[in-house]
Amino acid sequence: MDYEIRAVMQHRVYYRKILSVDELKRRLIDVWCGLEQSILDEAIDQWRGRLRACVHAKGGHFEYSSSRIWQFYILIGKGNPR
């Protein structure tokens, strides 16, 4: 799962205390089913860039620009991802 999708899901699942495993399961399913297509599209676009960087580095170490991550958080209206 992409890091941005995980962050959005975490924010939406843990908005209040979870009292049981069954409640956690229900919330995870509800949040997953309710993700906006734009969030998924952005995650896919980010992976393409990461894959290109990996291929360019021939599988070695590479740095990926975090500017796209900031754009993503602005897109979903969450501001700072940390």
PDB file of N, CA, C and O in Angstrom, chain B, residues numbered from 101:
ATOM      1  N   MET B 101       0.851  -1.174   0.000  1.00  0.00           N
ATOM      2  CA  MET B 101       0.000   0.000   0.000  1.00  0.00           C
ATOM      3  C   MET B 101       0.898   1.238   0.000  1.00  0.00           C
ATOM      4  O   MET B 101       1.909   1.294   0.700  1.00  0.00           O
ATOM      5  N   ASP B 102       0.519   2.185  -0.767  1.00  0.00           N
ATOM      6  CA  ASP B 102       1.300   3.407  -0.858  1.00  0.00           C
ATOM      7  C   ASP B 102       1.245   4.166   0.468  1.00  0.00           C
ATOM      8  O   ASP B 102       0.244   4.119   1.184  1.00  0.00           O
ATOM      9  N   TYR B 103       2.336   4.863   0.780  1.00  0.00           N
ATOM     10  CA  TYR B 103       2.426   5.573   2.058  1.00  0.00           C
ATOM     11  C   TYR B 103       1.341   6.632   2.219  1.00  0.00           C
ATOM     12  O   TYR B 103       0.829   6.822   3.322  1.00  0.00           O
ATOM     13  N   GLU B 104       0.983   7.324   1.141  1.00  0.00           N
ATOM     14  CA  GLU B 104      -0.028   8.364   1.246  1.00  0.00           C
ATOM     15  C   GLU B 104      -1.408   7.768   1.503  1.00  0.00           C
ATOM     16  O   GLU B 104      -2.192   8.316   2.278  1.00  0.00           O
ATOM     17  N   ILE B 105      -1.698   6.657   0.856  1.00  0.00           N
ATOM     18  CA  ILE B 105      -2.982   5.987   1.105  1.00  0.00           C
ATOM     19  C   ILE B 105      -3.037   5.543   2.563  1.00  0.00           C
ATOM     20  O   ILE B 105      -4.062   5.688   3.228  1.00  0.00           O
ATOM     21  N   ARG B 106      -1.934   5.008   3.045  1.00  0.00           N
ATOM     22  CA  ARG B 106      -1.886   4.572   4.438  1.00  0.00           C
ATOM     23  C   ARG B 106      -2.130   5.747   5.387  1.00  0.00           C
ATOM     24  O   ARG B 106      -2.861   5.616   6.369  1.00  0.00           O
ATOM     25  N   ALA B 107      -1.523   6.883   5.092  1.00  0.00           N
ATOM     26  CA  ALA B 107      -1.681   8.055   5.961  1.00  0.00           C
ATOM     27  C   ALA B 107      -3.130   8.532   5.976  1.00  0.00           C
ATOM     28  O   ALA B 107      -3.662   8.862   7.036  1.00  0.00           O
ATOM     29  N   VAL B 108      -3.764   8.571   4.821  1.00  0.00           N
ATOM     30  CA  VAL B 108      -5.167   8.993   4.748  1.00  0.00           C
ATOM     31  C   VAL B 108      -6.041   8.012   5.509  1.00  0.00           C
ATOM     32  O   VAL B 108      -6.912   8.416   6.279  1.00  0.00           O
ATOM     33  N   MET B 109      -5.807   6.712   5.292  1.00  0.00           N
ATOM     34  CA  MET B 109      -6.607   5.710   5.987  1.00  0.00           C
ATOM     35  C   MET B 109      -6.413   5.806   7.497  1.00  0.00           C
ATOM     36  O   MET B 109      -7.376   5.732   8.260  1.00  0.00           O
ATOM     37  N   GLN B 110      -5.164   5.972   7.919  1.00  0.00           N
ATOM     38  CA  GLN B 110      -4.885   6.070   9.355  1.00  0.00           C
ATOM     39  C   GLN B 110      -5.617   7.264   9.963  1.00  0.00           C
ATOM     40  O   GLN B 110      -6.211   7.158  11.036  1.00  0.00           O
ATOM     41  N   HIS B 111      -5.570   8.382   9.278  1.00  0.00           N
ATOM     42  CA  HIS B 111      -6.250   9.584   9.770  1.00  0.00           C
ATOM     43  C   HIS B 111      -7.755   9.341   9.899  1.00  0.00           C
ATOM     44  O   HIS B 111      -8.370   9.752  10.883  1.00  0.00           O
ATOM     45  N   ARG B 112      -8.335   8.688   8.926  1.00  0.00           N
ATOM     46  CA  ARG B 112      -9.792   8.480   8.926  1.00  0.00           C
ATOM     47  C   ARG B 112     -10.230   7.352   9.849  1.00  0.00           C
ATOM     48  O   ARG B 112     -11.325   7.409  10.407  1.00  0.00           O
ATOM     49  N   VAL B 113      -9.410   6.344  10.020  1.00  0.00           N
ATOM     50  CA  VAL B 113      -9.772   5.210  10.882  1.00  0.00           C
ATOM     51  C   VAL B 113      -9.665   5.588  12.358  1.00  0.00           C
ATOM     52  O   VAL B 113     -10.527   5.227  13.159  1.00  0.00           O
ATOM     53  N   TYR B 114      -8.613   6.310  12.713  1.00  0.00           N
ATOM     54  CA  TYR B 114      -8.343   6.591  14.125  1.00  0.00           C
ATOM     55  C   TYR B 114      -8.826   7.963  14.568  1.00  0.00           C
ATOM     56  O   TYR B 114      -8.237   8.562  15.468  1.00  0.00           O
ATOM     57  N   TYR B 115      -9.884   8.470  13.954  1.00  0.00           N
ATOM     58  CA  TYR B 115     -10.400   9.787  14.357  1.00  0.00           C
ATOM     59  C   TYR B 115     -10.960   9.762  15.772  1.00  0.00           C
ATOM     60  O   TYR B 115     -11.083  10.809  16.408  1.00  0.00           O
ATOM     61  N   ARG B 116     -11.297   8.587  16.266  1.00  0.00           N
ATOM     62  CA  ARG B 116     -11.688   8.428  17.670  1.00  0.00           C
ATOM     63  C   ARG B 116     -11.294   7.023  18.125  1.00  0.00           C
ATOM     64  O   ARG B 116     -10.969   6.167  17.303  1.00  0.00           O
ATOM     65  N   LYS B 117     -11.323   6.800  19.402  1.00  0.00           N
ATOM     66  CA  LYS B 117     -10.862   5.545  19.991  1.00  0.00           C
ATOM     67  C   LYS B 117     -11.638   4.349  19.441  1.00  0.00           C
ATOM     68  O   LYS B 117     -12.855   4.402  19.267  1.00  0.00           O
ATOM     69  N   ILE B 118     -10.908   3.279  19.173  1.00  0.00           N
ATOM     70  CA  ILE B 118     -11.491   2.028  18.697  1.00  0.00           C
ATOM     71  C   ILE B 118     -11.620   1.093  19.891  1.00  0.00           C
ATOM     72  O   ILE B 118     -10.664   0.905  20.644  1.00  0.00           O
ATOM     73  N   LEU B 119     -12.794   0.510  20.062  1.00  0.00           N
ATOM     74  CA  LEU B 119     -13.061  -0.277  21.259  1.00  0.00           C
ATOM     75  C   LEU B 119     -12.939  -1.780  21.070  1.00  0.00           C
ATOM     76  O   LEU B 119     -12.912  -2.521  22.053  1.00  0.00           O
ATOM     77  N   SER B 120     -12.864  -2.251  19.819  1.00  0.00           N
ATOM     78  CA  SER B 120     -12.759  -3.694  19.593  1.00  0.00           C
ATOM     79  C   SER B 120     -12.128  -3.977  18.240  1.00  0.00           C
ATOM     80  O   SER B 120     -12.044  -3.103  17.377  1.00  0.00           O
ATOM     81  N   VAL B 121     -11.692  -5.202  18.077  1.00  0.00           N
ATOM     82  CA  VAL B 121     -11.118  -5.627  16.800  1.00  0.00           C
ATOM     83  C   VAL B 121     -12.180  -5.575  15.709  1.00  0.00           C
ATOM     84  O   VAL B 121     -11.892  -5.189  14.576  1.00  0.00           O
ATOM     85  N   ASP B 122     -13.395  -5.959  16.045  1.00  0.00           N
ATOM     86  CA  ASP B 122     -14.474  -5.913  15.055  1.00  0.00           C
ATOM     87  C   ASP B 122     -14.743  -4.485  14.579  1.00  0.00           C
ATOM     88  O   ASP B 122     -14.984  -4.257  13.394  1.00  0.00           O
ATOM     89  N   GLU B 123     -14.702  -3.535  15.497  1.00  0.00           N
ATOM     90  CA  GLU B 123     -14.881  -2.133  15.119  1.00  0.00           C
ATOM     91  C   GLU B 123     -13.746  -1.675  14.205  1.00  0.00           C
ATOM     92  O   GLU B 123     -13.982  -0.963  13.229  1.00  0.00           O
ATOM     93  N   LEU B 124     -12.513  -2.084  14.519  1.00  0.00           N
ATOM     94  CA  LEU B 124     -11.376  -1.739  13.672  1.00  0.00           C
ATOM     95  C   LEU B 124     -11.563  -2.311  12.271  1.00  0.00           C
ATOM     96  O   LEU B 124     -11.331  -1.615  11.283  1.00  0.00           O
ATOM     97  N   LYS B 125     -11.976  -3.556  12.179  1.00  0.00           N
ATOM     98  CA  LYS B 125     -12.208  -4.186  10.872  1.00  0.00           C
ATOM     99  C   LYS B 125     -13.265  -3.416  10.080  1.00  0.00           C
ATOM    100  O   LYS B 125     -13.084  -3.146   8.893  1.00  0.00           O
ATOM    101  N   ARG B 126     -14.371  -3.064  10.744  1.00  0.00           N
ATOM    102  CA  ARG B 126     -15.447  -2.319  10.069  1.00  0.00           C
ATOM    103  C   ARG B 126     -14.951  -0.969   9.566  1.00  0.00           C
ATOM    104  O   ARG B 126     -15.234  -0.573   8.435  1.00  0.00           O
ATOM    105  N   ARG B 127     -14.214  -0.272  10.415  1.00  0.00           N
ATOM    106  CA  ARG B 127     -13.703   1.044  10.003  1.00  0.00           C
ATOM    107  C   ARG B 127     -12.744   0.932   8.829  1.00  0.00           C
ATOM    108  O   ARG B 127     -12.822   1.717   7.884  1.00  0.00           O
ATOM    109  N   LEU B 128     -11.835  -0.044   8.884  1.00  0.00           N
ATOM    110  CA  LEU B 128     -10.889  -0.224   7.774  1.00  0.00           C
ATOM    111  C   LEU B 128     -11.615  -0.476   6.459  1.00  0.00           C
ATOM    112  O   LEU B 128     -11.271   0.103   5.428  1.00  0.00           O
ATOM    113  N   ILE B 129     -12.612  -1.336   6.504  1.00  0.00           N
ATOM    114  CA  ILE B 129     -13.381  -1.635   5.286  1.00  0.00           C
ATOM    115  C   ILE B 129     -14.143  -0.399   4.819  1.00  0.00           C
ATOM    116  O   ILE B 129     -14.136  -0.079   3.630  1.00  0.00           O
ATOM    117  N   ASP B 130     -14.796   0.294   5.739  1.00  0.00           N
ATOM    118  CA  ASP B 130     -15.556   1.498   5.379  1.00  0.00           C
ATOM    119  C   ASP B 130     -14.656   2.574   4.775  1.00  0.00           C
ATOM    120  O   ASP B 130     -15.002   3.192   3.768  1.00  0.00           O
ATOM    121  N   VAL B 131     -13.503   2.789   5.396  1.00  0.00           N
ATOM    122  CA  VAL B 131     -12.587   3.821   4.901  1.00  0.00           C
ATOM    123  C   VAL B 131     -12.031   3.417   3.544  1.00  0.00           C
ATOM    124  O   VAL B 131     -11.961   4.244   2.634  1.00  0.00           O
ATOM    125  N   TRP B 132     -11.632   2.151   3.395  1.00  0.00           N
ATOM    126  CA  TRP B 132     -11.090   1.683   2.115  1.00  0.00           C
ATOM    127  C   TRP B 132     -12.127   1.863   1.002  1.00  0.00           C
ATOM    128  O   TRP B 132     -11.800   2.338  -0.086  1.00  0.00           O
ATOM    129  N   CYS B 133     -13.360   1.487   1.276  1.00  0.00           N
ATOM    130  CA  CYS B 133     -14.418   1.595   0.264  1.00  0.00           C
ATOM    131  C   CYS B 133     -14.777   3.050  -0.042  1.00  0.00           C
ATOM    132  O   CYS B 133     -15.304   3.349  -1.114  1.00  0.00           O
ATOM    133  N   GLY B 134     -14.492   3.945   0.890  1.00  0.00           N
ATOM    134  CA  GLY B 134     -14.845   5.345   0.716  1.00  0.00           C
ATOM    135  C   GLY B 134     -13.721   6.231   0.180  1.00  0.00           C
ATOM    136  O   GLY B 134     -13.901   7.441   0.048  1.00  0.00           O
ATOM    137  N   LEU B 135     -12.560   5.639  -0.129  1.00  0.00           N
ATOM    138  CA  LEU B 135     -11.460   6.451  -0.648  1.00  0.00           C
ATOM    139  C   LEU B 135     -11.832   7.062  -1.993  1.00  0.00           C
ATOM    140  O   LEU B 135     -12.378   6.389  -2.867  1.00  0.00           O
ATOM    141  N   GLU B 136     -11.534   8.325  -2.140  1.00  0.00           N
ATOM    142  CA  GLU B 136     -11.819   9.015  -3.390  1.00  0.00           C
ATOM    143  C   GLU B 136     -10.869   8.534  -4.476  1.00  0.00           C
ATOM    144  O   GLU B 136      -9.706   8.233  -4.208  1.00  0.00           O
ATOM    145  N   GLN B 137     -11.369   8.465  -5.697  1.00  0.00           N
ATOM    146  CA  GLN B 137     -10.554   8.023  -6.819  1.00  0.00           C
ATOM    147  C   GLN B 137      -9.325   8.907  -7.003  1.00  0.00           C
ATOM    148  O   GLN B 137      -8.268   8.422  -7.407  1.00  0.00           O
ATOM    149  N   SER B 138      -9.455  10.202  -6.708  1.00  0.00           N
ATOM    150  CA  SER B 138      -8.316  11.121  -6.876  1.00  0.00           C
ATOM    151  C   SER B 138      -7.144  10.733  -5.977  1.00  0.00           C
ATOM    152  O   SER B 138      -5.989  10.911  -6.361  1.00  0.00           O
ATOM    153  N   ILE B 139      -7.426  10.206  -4.791  1.00  0.00           N
ATOM    154  CA  ILE B 139      -6.370   9.767  -3.881  1.00  0.00           C
ATOM    155  C   ILE B 139      -5.639   8.559  -4.474  1.00  0.00           C
ATOM    156  O   ILE B 139      -4.410   8.494  -4.449  1.00  0.00           O
ATOM    157  N   LEU B 140      -6.396   7.617  -5.000  1.00  0.00           N
ATOM    158  CA  LEU B 140      -5.795   6.433  -5.616  1.00  0.00           C
ATOM    159  C   LEU B 140      -5.008   6.804  -6.864  1.00  0.00           C
ATOM    160  O   LEU B 140      -3.916   6.283  -7.090  1.00  0.00           O
ATOM    161  N   ASP B 141      -5.560   7.701  -7.676  1.00  0.00           N
ATOM    162  CA  ASP B 141      -4.865   8.142  -8.893  1.00  0.00           C
ATOM    163  C   ASP B 141      -3.536   8.799  -8.558  1.00  0.00           C
ATOM    164  O   ASP B 141      -2.530   8.534  -9.217  1.00  0.00           O
ATOM    165  N   GLU B 142      -3.521   9.653  -7.540  1.00  0.00           N
ATOM    166  CA  GLU B 142      -2.296  10.335  -7.139  1.00  0.00           C
ATOM    167  C   GLU B 142      -1.256   9.333  -6.642  1.00  0.00           C
ATOM    168  O   GLU B 142      -0.070   9.471  -6.942  1.00  0.00           O
ATOM    169  N   ALA B 143      -1.691   8.331  -5.889  1.00  0.00           N
ATOM    170  CA  ALA B 143      -0.763   7.310  -5.401  1.00  0.00           C
ATOM    171  C   ALA B 143      -0.151   6.536  -6.569  1.00  0.00           C
ATOM    172  O   ALA B 143       1.045   6.246  -6.569  1.00  0.00           O
ATOM    173  N   ILE B 144      -0.963   6.209  -7.549  1.00  0.00           N
ATOM    174  CA  ILE B 144      -0.461   5.504  -8.736  1.00  0.00           C
ATOM    175  C   ILE B 144       0.542   6.372  -9.478  1.00  0.00           C
ATOM    176  O   ILE B 144       1.598   5.890  -9.887  1.00  0.00           O
ATOM    177  N   ASP B 145       0.222   7.646  -9.654  1.00  0.00           N
ATOM    178  CA  ASP B 145       1.145   8.560 -10.334  1.00  0.00           C
ATOM    179  C   ASP B 145       2.473   8.659  -9.591  1.00  0.00           C
ATOM    180  O   ASP B 145       3.529   8.710 -10.221  1.00  0.00           O
ATOM    181  N   GLN B 146       2.431   8.687  -8.259  1.00  0.00           N
ATOM    182  CA  GLN B 146       3.661   8.764  -7.474  1.00  0.00           C
ATOM    183  C   GLN B 146       4.498   7.497  -7.639  1.00  0.00           C
ATOM    184  O   GLN B 146       5.724   7.572  -7.721  1.00  0.00           O
ATOM    185  N   TRP B 147       3.851   6.343  -7.687  1.00  0.00           N
ATOM    186  CA  TRP B 147       4.593   5.098  -7.860  1.00  0.00           C
ATOM    187  C   TRP B 147       5.284   5.049  -9.215  1.00  0.00           C
ATOM    188  O   TRP B 147       6.391   4.522  -9.328  1.00  0.00           O
ATOM    189  N   ARG B 148       4.649   5.587 -10.231  1.00  0.00           N
ATOM    190  CA  ARG B 148       5.292   5.622 -11.547  1.00  0.00           C
ATOM    191  C   ARG B 148       6.609   6.383 -11.480  1.00  0.00           C
ATOM    192  O   ARG B 148       7.618   5.932 -12.022  1.00  0.00           O
ATOM    193  N   GLY B 149       6.601   7.534 -10.818  1.00  0.00           N
ATOM    194  CA  GLY B 149       7.823   8.318 -10.667  1.00  0.00           C
ATOM    195  C   GLY B 149       8.881   7.574  -9.871  1.00  0.00           C
ATOM    196  O   GLY B 149      10.061   7.609 -10.219  1.00  0.00           O
ATOM    197  N   ARG B 150       8.472   6.906  -8.815  1.00  0.00           N
ATOM    198  CA  ARG B 150       9.423   6.135  -8.006  1.00  0.00           C
ATOM    199  C   ARG B 150      10.019   4.987  -8.814  1.00  0.00           C
ATOM    200  O   ARG B 150      11.217   4.715  -8.732  1.00  0.00           O
ATOM    201  N   LEU B 151       9.180   4.323  -9.590  1.00  0.00           N
ATOM    202  CA  LEU B 151       9.674   3.222 -10.416  1.00  0.00           C
ATOM    203  C   LEU B 151      10.656   3.717 -11.472  1.00  0.00           C
ATOM    204  O   LEU B 151      11.672   3.074 -11.735  1.00  0.00           O
ATOM    205  N   ARG B 152      10.347   4.866 -12.077  1.00  0.00           N
ATOM    206  CA  ARG B 152      11.276   5.441 -13.060  1.00  0.00           C
ATOM    207  C   ARG B 152      12.625   5.756 -12.407  1.00  0.00           C
ATOM    208  O   ARG B 152      13.677   5.485 -12.986  1.00  0.00           O
ATOM    209  N   ALA B 153      12.591   6.327 -11.206  1.00  0.00           N
ATOM    210  CA  ALA B 153      13.827   6.652 -10.496  1.00  0.00           C
ATOM    211  C   ALA B 153      14.613   5.382 -10.174  1.00  0.00           C
ATOM    212  O   ALA B 153      15.841   5.368 -10.270  1.00  0.00           O
ATOM    213  N   CYS B 154      13.918   4.332  -9.798  1.00  0.00           N
ATOM    214  CA  CYS B 154      14.567   3.053  -9.485  1.00  0.00           C
ATOM    215  C   CYS B 154      15.223   2.461 -10.734  1.00  0.00           C
ATOM    216  O   CYS B 154      16.359   1.988 -10.672  1.00  0.00           O
ATOM    217  N   VAL B 155      14.517   2.484 -11.859  1.00  0.00           N
ATOM    218  CA  VAL B 155      15.072   1.976 -13.121  1.00  0.00           C
ATOM    219  C   VAL B 155      16.287   2.807 -13.525  1.00  0.00           C
ATOM    220  O   VAL B 155      17.312   2.262 -13.934  1.00  0.00           O
ATOM    221  N   HIS B 156      16.168   4.127 -13.407  1.00  0.00           N
ATOM    222  CA  HIS B 156      17.274   5.016 -13.759  1.00  0.00           C
ATOM    223  C   HIS B 156      18.510   4.722 -12.894  1.00  0.00           C
ATOM    224  O   HIS B 156      19.638   4.811 -13.379  1.00  0.00           O
ATOM    225  N   ALA B 157      18.302   4.375 -11.631  1.00  0.00           N
ATOM    226  CA  ALA B 157      19.398   4.046 -10.723  1.00  0.00           C
ATOM    227  C   ALA B 157      19.834   2.591 -10.853  1.00  0.00           C
ATOM    228  O   ALA B 157      20.680   2.113 -10.098  1.00  0.00           O
ATOM    229  N   LYS B 158      19.241   1.893 -11.824  1.00  0.00           N
ATOM    230  CA  LYS B 158      19.555   0.474 -12.060  1.00  0.00           C
ATOM    231  C   LYS B 158      19.377  -0.359 -10.792  1.00  0.00           C
ATOM    232  O   LYS B 158      20.163  -1.260 -10.500  1.00  0.00           O
ATOM    233  N   GLY B 159      18.320  -0.029 -10.050  1.00  0.00           N
ATOM    234  CA  GLY B 159      17.996  -0.779  -8.849  1.00  0.00           C
ATOM    235  C   GLY B 159      18.776  -0.367  -7.616  1.00  0.00           C
ATOM    236  O   GLY B 159      18.542  -0.893  -6.528  1.00  0.00           O
ATOM    237  N   GLY B 160      19.692   0.562  -7.774  1.00  0.00           N
ATOM    238  CA  GLY B 160      20.497   1.016  -6.639  1.00  0.00           C
ATOM    239  C   GLY B 160      19.759   2.069  -5.824  1.00  0.00           C
ATOM    240  O   GLY B 160      18.563   2.292  -6.011  1.00  0.00           O
ATOM    241  N   HIS B 161      20.481   2.704  -4.928  1.00  0.00           N
ATOM    242  CA  HIS B 161      19.903   3.735  -4.063  1.00  0.00           C
ATOM    243  C   HIS B 161      19.535   4.968  -4.892  1.00  0.00           C
ATOM    244  O   HIS B 161      20.262   5.353  -5.807  1.00  0.00           O
ATOM    245  N   PHE B 162      18.411   5.570  -4.562  1.00  0.00           N
ATOM    246  CA  PHE B 162      18.006   6.806  -5.227  1.00  0.00           C
ATOM    247  C   PHE B 162      17.186   7.642  -4.264  1.00  0.00           C
ATOM    248  O   PHE B 162      16.591   7.116  -3.323  1.00  0.00           O
ATOM    249  N   GLU B 163      17.157   8.924  -4.499  1.00  0.00           N
ATOM    250  CA  GLU B 163      16.354   9.852  -3.698  1.00  0.00           C
ATOM    251  C   GLU B 163      15.119  10.204  -4.509  1.00  0.00           C
ATOM    252  O   GLU B 163      15.207  10.481  -5.705  1.00  0.00           O
ATOM    253  N   TYR B 164      13.973  10.192  -3.853  1.00  0.00           N
ATOM    254  CA  TYR B 164      12.742  10.561  -4.532  1.00  0.00           C
ATOM    255  C   TYR B 164      12.257  11.881  -3.956  1.00  0.00           C
ATOM    256  O   TYR B 164      12.183  12.037  -2.737  1.00  0.00           O
ATOM    257  N   SER B 165      11.933  12.815  -4.806  1.00  0.00           N
ATOM    258  CA  SER B 165      11.501  14.143  -4.370  1.00  0.00           C
ATOM    259  C   SER B 165      10.215  14.060  -3.561  1.00  0.00           C
ATOM    260  O   SER B 165       9.251  13.418  -3.978  1.00  0.00           O
ATOM    261  N   SER B 166      10.205  14.704  -2.416  1.00  0.00           N
ATOM    262  CA  SER B 166       9.011  14.696  -1.578  1.00  0.00           C
ATOM    263  C   SER B 166       8.017  15.789  -1.974  1.00  0.00           C
ATOM    264  O   SER B 166       6.956  15.910  -1.361  1.00  0.00           O
ATOM    265  N   SER B 167       8.351  16.584  -2.992  1.00  0.00           N
ATOM    266  CA  SER B 167       7.430  17.657  -3.374  1.00  0.00           C
ATOM    267  C   SER B 167       6.091  17.103  -3.822  1.00  0.00           C
ATOM    268  O   SER B 167       5.060  17.740  -3.605  1.00  0.00           O
ATOM    269  N   ARG B 168       6.083  15.931  -4.442  1.00  0.00           N
ATOM    270  CA  ARG B 168       4.819  15.309  -4.851  1.00  0.00           C
ATOM    271  C   ARG B 168       3.995  14.905  -3.636  1.00  0.00           C
ATOM    272  O   ARG B 168       2.766  14.968  -3.661  1.00  0.00           O
ATOM    273  N   ILE B 169       4.677  14.492  -2.576  1.00  0.00           N
ATOM    274  CA  ILE B 169       3.962  14.112  -1.358  1.00  0.00           C
ATOM    275  C   ILE B 169       3.251  15.332  -0.776  1.00  0.00           C
ATOM    276  O   ILE B 169       2.101  15.230  -0.349  1.00  0.00           O
ATOM    277  N   TRP B 170       3.925  16.489  -0.755  1.00  0.00           N
ATOM    278  CA  TRP B 170       3.289  17.710  -0.258  1.00  0.00           C
ATOM    279  C   TRP B 170       2.097  18.079  -1.133  1.00  0.00           C
ATOM    280  O   TRP B 170       1.055  18.483  -0.617  1.00  0.00           O
ATOM    281  N   GLN B 171       2.238  17.947  -2.447  1.00  0.00           N
ATOM    282  CA  GLN B 171       1.122  18.236  -3.353  1.00  0.00           C
ATOM    283  C   GLN B 171      -0.063  17.339  -3.031  1.00  0.00           C
ATOM    284  O   GLN B 171      -1.212  17.778  -3.064  1.00  0.00           O
ATOM    285  N   PHE B 172       0.222  16.080  -2.718  1.00  0.00           N
ATOM    286  CA  PHE B 172      -0.832  15.125  -2.392  1.00  0.00           C
ATOM    287  C   PHE B 172      -1.596  15.568  -1.146  1.00  0.00           C
ATOM    288  O   PHE B 172      -2.826  15.553  -1.132  1.00  0.00           O
ATOM    289  N   TYR B 173      -0.869  15.960  -0.103  1.00  0.00           N
ATOM    290  CA  TYR B 173      -1.533  16.374   1.131  1.00  0.00           C
ATOM    291  C   TYR B 173      -2.338  17.654   0.947  1.00  0.00           C
ATOM    292  O   TYR B 173      -3.378  17.837   1.580  1.00  0.00           O
ATOM    293  N   ILE B 174      -1.863  18.527   0.089  1.00  0.00           N
ATOM    294  CA  ILE B 174      -2.640  19.727  -0.225  1.00  0.00           C
ATOM    295  C   ILE B 174      -3.906  19.332  -0.975  1.00  0.00           C
ATOM    296  O   ILE B 174      -4.976  19.890  -0.730  1.00  0.00           O
ATOM    297  N   LEU B 175      -3.783  18.361  -1.898  1.00  0.00           N
ATOM    298  CA  LEU B 175      -4.924  17.876  -2.675  1.00  0.00           C
ATOM    299  C   LEU B 175      -6.044  17.364  -1.766  1.00  0.00           C
ATOM    300  O   LEU B 175      -7.220  17.640  -2.004  1.00  0.00           O
ATOM    301  N   ILE B 176      -5.669  16.615  -0.723  1.00  0.00           N
ATOM    302  CA  ILE B 176      -6.697  16.050   0.151  1.00  0.00           C
ATOM    303  C   ILE B 176      -7.051  16.970   1.309  1.00  0.00           C
ATOM    304  O   ILE B 176      -7.892  16.635   2.143  1.00  0.00           O
ATOM    305  N   GLY B 177      -6.402  18.140   1.356  1.00  0.00           N
ATOM    306  CA  GLY B 177      -6.748  19.131   2.361  1.00  0.00           C
ATOM    307  C   GLY B 177      -6.242  18.833   3.759  1.00  0.00           C
ATOM    308  O   GLY B 177      -6.865  19.242   4.739  1.00  0.00           O
ATOM    309  N   LYS B 178      -5.131  18.133   3.870  1.00  0.00           N
ATOM    310  CA  LYS B 178      -4.622  17.772   5.188  1.00  0.00           C
ATOM    311  C   LYS B 178      -3.427  18.600   5.611  1.00  0.00           C
ATOM    312  O   LYS B 178      -3.011  18.506   6.765  1.00  0.00           O
ATOM    313  N   GLY B 179      -2.853  19.411   4.724  1.00  0.00           N
ATOM    314  CA  GLY B 179      -1.707  20.229   5.099  1.00  0.00           C
ATOM    315  C   GLY B 179      -0.469  19.382   5.334  1.00  0.00           C
ATOM    316  O   GLY B 179      -0.158  18.504   4.530  1.00  0.00           O
ATOM    317  N   ASN B 180       0.237  19.634   6.419  1.00  0.00           N
ATOM    318  CA  ASN B 180       1.489  18.962   6.726  1.00  0.00           C
ATOM    319  C   ASN B 180       1.257  17.474   6.991  1.00  0.00           C
ATOM    320  O   ASN B 180       0.420  17.137   7.828  1.00  0.00           O
ATOM    321  N   PRO B 181       1.980  16.558   6.295  1.00  0.00           N
ATOM    322  CA  PRO B 181       1.769  15.130   6.489  1.00  0.00           C
ATOM    323  C   PRO B 181       2.289  14.605   7.806  1.00  0.00           C
ATOM    324  O   PRO B 181       2.015  13.454   8.144  1.00  0.00           O
ATOM    325  N   ARG B 182       3.021  15.388   8.560  1.00  0.00           N
ATOM    326  CA  ARG B 182       3.577  14.878   9.818  1.00  0.00           C
ATOM    327  C   ARG B 182       2.746  15.294  10.984  1.00  0.00           C
ATOM    328  O   ARG B 182       3.066  14.953  12.122  1.00  0.00           O
TER     329      ARG B 182
END
